[in-house]
Amino acid sequence: MNRETIQLPLGWRWAKLGEVIVDSQPGFACGERDPQGIVQLRMNNVDTRGNLVWDDFIRVPSGVNTLSKYQLIAGDVIFNNTNSTKLVGKSAMFTGYSEPVVYSNHFTRLRVVSDKLTPSYLALWLILQGTLHVFENLCNRWIGQSAVKNDKLLALEIPLPPLPEQRRIAAILNEQMAAVERARKAAEEQLEAAKALIAAYLRELFESEQAKLWPKYPLRTMSEIGSGITLGRRFDNIQTRSVPYLRVANVKDGFLDLKDVYIIQVPESDIQKCKLQFGDILLTEGGDPDKLGRGTYWQDQIAECIHQNHIYRVRFDLNRFDPRFIAAQIGSPYGKAYFLTHAKQTTGIATINQKVLGNFPLMCPSIEEQSMIAAFLKEKQEATTNLVSTIEELLKKTTQLPQALLKQAFSGEI
């Protein structure tokens, strides 16, 4: 928002922030922690919607000088002047807390002590500038961080109505923004519940009384388990040709991401050995514990595609097994629990070897029952996908609403 794009209502004027902010004070860095110390706000304690987040603050040693210089008082506006480029400029108004609060050097405190500007009006205007990417364009950048210098911030021009109008606008906006925030949280909760539906269907199915009656066999006795090719091998004096190469990054939990598939040179013998066939189950051997054994089945999306050595390929007789049913079983809470229990775990990483995979207790109902269950799950998956898309669209619109409300308000249209 600037002079060129906004026609201010009668009685409004433009003013530089430096003219109406009496005190702009950078915060302080502190590497020490003190469980009995003073609360210090950091970058993660302010979100992009102007909310203060109180569930993850730190405490630092307190002192008379620190308190006298950096303690926040109700009405202070904190501006996150140093952060990643897309997050720099997060702002919020401090309304008080049950104990003293100071702030880190990633913030500048803006204190209004004048008859020209209302703090809540200032905070809301700064939030709007963030949504309009104003601060991104003001940043000085270096590796991993960006910063808005104080002189650039205070040189920005804010549209100023008379104080009573500022208070009226801020009151309406705060009420509207609170309603939007409630709607956003409700939509997020609905989205999480919708995304959890498929896992709930799978748990109910594979932990049912019916499932307990299905015969179980070690996976290795019902299938052929194979590994793939290591990237970077040398093939001196051996003729090779180019083929698509599926990596761990392409194999997600329940689907394949094929936007970025490598093309590599390998001998014909490796192509024939590792070429994927329709119905092959693809499983990763390791990663984050919650993604252990993630995978899906191959549907011939790419001709002559081979796979990485960190991806297991499990091939079944398709006359006896429906790959949709097998993929659902392995990806269900039943399957995930098995892999997590038997995985080798190091710091943050869990892996399964071929022996563990081969011993997976595979439920083996008849092919007719497998196909019937797969059709049921497909129907539920499609319904869930449509529900998730609907909620995501609602959440997108809800997320965009604050900018529209703020634009309207600071153009004098409320």
N, C-alpha and C positions, 0 to 999 in steps of 0.2 A: 504494500500500500504506500503510495506516495502522491505528491502534488499532481502529477501528470494523470493519475488514474482515478482520483477521488475529488468530487466537488463537495466541499464541506457545507453543512447546513449553516444558516445564519447564526452568528454568535460563537461559532467554533473558530479555532485558529490552529495553525501548525506551530510546534515548538520543538527545539532540540532537547533531547533528554538532559543534556548537561545544564540546561536553563532551569529545569524543574526538579532535579534530583540534587539534594543538598550534600549527601554523603554516599560515596561509592568506595567500599572498602574490600580489597582482596582478602581471602582467607589465608590460613597458614598450613604448612605441611608438618606432619608429625608421624614419624615411623614407630613411635612407642605405643604400647597398649597398656591400659590400666583398667582391670575389671571394676575397680571402685572409682574410676575417673569420671570425666564429663563426656556427655554425648557429643559426638562430632558427625555432622552430616557429610556424606560423600556422594560421588556421582550417581551411585545406584539408589540413593535415597530420594531422587526426584525422577518422575516418569515424564514422558513427552506430553502428557495431558494436564500437567500442572499439579499433580498430586504428590504430596510428601509420603514416602514409604517408610514406615517406622518399624518394620519387622526384621531389619537386618542392619542396624547401625553398629558402630564401634564406639569404644570409650578410650579416651586418651587422658594422660595426666593433666590435671587442672592446676591453674595458678591464678593469682590475682591479676597479673598482666594479661593473661589469655582471656579471662572473663571480661575484664574492663574493655578490651579492644574488640573481641570477636563474638561476644555473646549476642544472640539474636533476640530481638524484642518483637512483640506482636505488631504486624504491619510491615516488617522488613520483607523485601522481595529478594530472593536469591537467584542469581543468574549463573548458569553453568558455562563459564567462558572457555573451559578447556576440556575436550573430550574427543571422541572420534568425530569425523566431519559431519556425519548425518545426525549425531546426537548433540553436538555443541549447541548451546543456546537454550537448553531445557530450563524452565523457570517456574517458580512457585512462590506464593506468599506464605510467610510463616505466621500462623495464628496463635502460637503458644504451645507449650508442652508442660508436662507435669514436673519437669526439672530443667535446669539450665541447658542450653544447646549452643554449640559453636559450629563452625563450618570450615571445610578444608580449603586448600589453595586452588582447587578446581572451580571454586565459586567466587563471584563478586557479590557483595551485599549492597543492595540499593535501598537507601533509606530516604524516604520522602519527609521533609520537614518544611513544608511550604503550604500556601493556600492556593496552589495552582494544580495539584495533582493528587488523586486518591490512590493509595497503594494497590487496592484490588483492581482498579482500572488499569494501572500500569502492568500488573502481573498478567492480566488477560490479554493485553495488547502484545506483550512479549511472547506469549504462547502462540498468538496468531502469526507473529513474524517467523516463529519456528516452523509452523506448518507451511508457510510460503517460501521456505528455504532461504530467507534473508541472511541468516547467520552463516550458512554454508558459503555464501558468496563473499562474506566479510573475512573469512578465515585466513590466517597465516597457517601453512601446513608444513608438517615434517612427518617422519616415519611413525605411523600408528596414532598420531595425535594432531589435533588442530586447535587453534585458539583465536578468540575474538579479543583484540586489544581494547582496553578501556576507552581510548580516545575515539575509536570507531563506533563503539557502542553508544557513547554519549553524544556522538554527532548525528545519530538517527533522529528523524523527525516523527513526532507523535501527534495525531489529531486531538486537540484539546477542546472539549465543550466546557461550559461552566461547571464548577464543582457539584452542584446539586444534580446536574444531568449526568456527570460521571458516576455518581453514587447510584442513580437510578439505573443506568446502563449496566453497571457492575452487578447490582442486585438481580436484575433480570437474567443476565448471562450466567451468574453463579447458579441460579435455580435451574436454568436450561441445561447447563453443563452437568449438573448433578443428576438430572433426569437421564441425560444421554449416557453418563457413566453407569448408572444402574442398568440401563438397557443393554449397554455393551457387555457388562459382566454377566447378565442373564443370557445373552446370546453366546458368550464364550462357554458358559456352563452347558448350554444346550448342545453346542458343537462337540464338546468333550464327551457328553453322554451319547451323542449320535455315533461318534467315532468308535466308541466302546461296544457298540451293538454287535458287530461281527464277532469280536472276541467272546462276547456273551453267548451268541448262538453256538460258536464252536465249543465253548466249555460245556454248555448244556448238552450238546450232541455227544461229545466224546467222553463225557463223564456220566452218561445216562445209564439206566438199567439195561437198555437195549445194547449199548456198547459193551457192557460187561459180559454179554453172551457171545460176542464175536470171538472167533479163534485168534490167537496172537502167535506170530512167528518172528524170529530175528530177521531184521531187514535184509541181511546178507543172503539169507536162504530164499528170498523171494525176488531178488533183483541182482543186477550187475552194478557194482560201485566202481567208478573210475575217477581219476584225477586228470588235471589238464597240463598245460605247457607253461614252463617258466619263461617269463619275459626276459629278453636280453641274451638268450643263448646264441652262440656263434655256430654257423654252419659252413665252415670253410670247405670249399671244393664240393659242396653238395647243392644240387639244383633246388631252388625254392620258388614259391609263388605267393602272391598276396591273398590273404583271407581275413575276414572280420574276426576280432578277438574279444571275447567277453571277459571283463575284469570284475573283481569284487565290487568296485564302485557301481557297476551296472545292475547288481543283484540286490534288490530291496526286499523288505518284508511283505511278501504277497504280490509283488509285481517286479517287472524289469524296467529300468530306466535306460533306454537305448538312444538317447540324444547324442551321446558322445561314445561311439564304439571305435576302438583302435583298429587299424589295419596293420598286420605284421607279415613278415616273410618267414615261411616255414617249409620244410620238405614235405613232399606228397605223403610220405608215410605217416607223419604227424597229423596231417589233415584228416586222413582216413581213420586214424586212431581216436582223434578227439572231436570229430565232427558231430555236432548235436543233431538229435533226431526228435521229431515231434513226440511230446509226452515225457521227455527226460526231466526228471526232478533236479533242480539246481539249488545247491545249498552252500553257503559260505562256511568256512572252517573256523572262523573266529571273528572277534571284534568286541564291542561293548557287550556286557553280559545280557542286557535287555534285547540285543539284536542277534544273539547267538543262534546259529543254525537257521538264519533267515533265508528265505528263498521262495521259489514258485516253480512252475513247470514251463518248459519250452514249447512254443507254438509255431515254430518255423517262421519267426518274424524276419529272419535274415538268412539268406541262402549260404550254405557252406561256412557256418559260424563255428569256431572252436572256442575253447575256454581256458582260463588261467588255472594254474596248479593249486591256488587257494580256494577253488570252487570244486565241490564234489558234484559229480554227475551220477544220478541213480537212474538206471534204465530198467523198466518193467516190461513184461509181456502184456501188451495192451488188450489182449483177449481175456486176460484175467484181472487186470487192474485199471481203474479209471484214474488218470493222473490228477484230475481235479480233486478227487477224494483223497489221494495220497498227499498232495500239497496242502490241503486243508488240515489233514490230520497232523502232519509234521509242524505246521504253523500254528496249531491250536495251543491253548494253555497246557494240554496234555503233553504235546511234543516239546514245547519250550521247557517245561518242568524237567523232562527227562534230560535234555541237553545241559541245562544249567546244573543239575545234580551231578552229572558225570564229566563235566568239562574240567580241563586243567585251567586254573585261574592264576594270573599274575596281576600286578597293579593295574587295575582298570581294564584288563583284557582277559577274555575267556576263549579257549579254543577246544575243538573236538578233533580227535584223530579218526582214522578210518575204522579202527576197531570199535570205538564208541558208536560211530554211526551204524556200523554193521550189526551191532547188538540192539539197536532200537527195536522195542517191542511193537511191531506193526500189527494193527488191527485189520483183520482180513475177512470182512463179510463177503457175500457173493457179489459178482460184478454188477448184477442187476440192482442190488441194494446200494452199492457204491454210486452208480449212475443216478439213481433216484435221489440220494442224499446230495450229490453234486448239483443236480438241477435245483433242488430246494435252496441250497446255499447260494447259487447264482442269483436266484430270485431275490433272496434277502440282501445280497450284496448290491444288486442294482437299486433296490428300494433305499438302502442305506446311503449309497452314493448320491442319489437324488436328494435325499434329506440333508446330507452334509453340504451339498452344493447350495441348496436353498438357504441354509443357515449361514454359510460363508458369505453369500451375497447380502444377506441381512446385516451381518457383522461388518462387511465392507461399507455399506451405506451408513451404518451407525458410526463407524470410525471416521467417515468423511463429514459427518454432520457438524461437529464442533467448528471446523474451519468455515463452513457456510454461515453458522450463527455468528461467529466472531467478525467475519467480513461485513455482515449485515449491520452489526452493532456499531462498528467503528467507521461506518459510512453514514451513520445517523439515521438508520432505517428502522430502529425499534423505539 
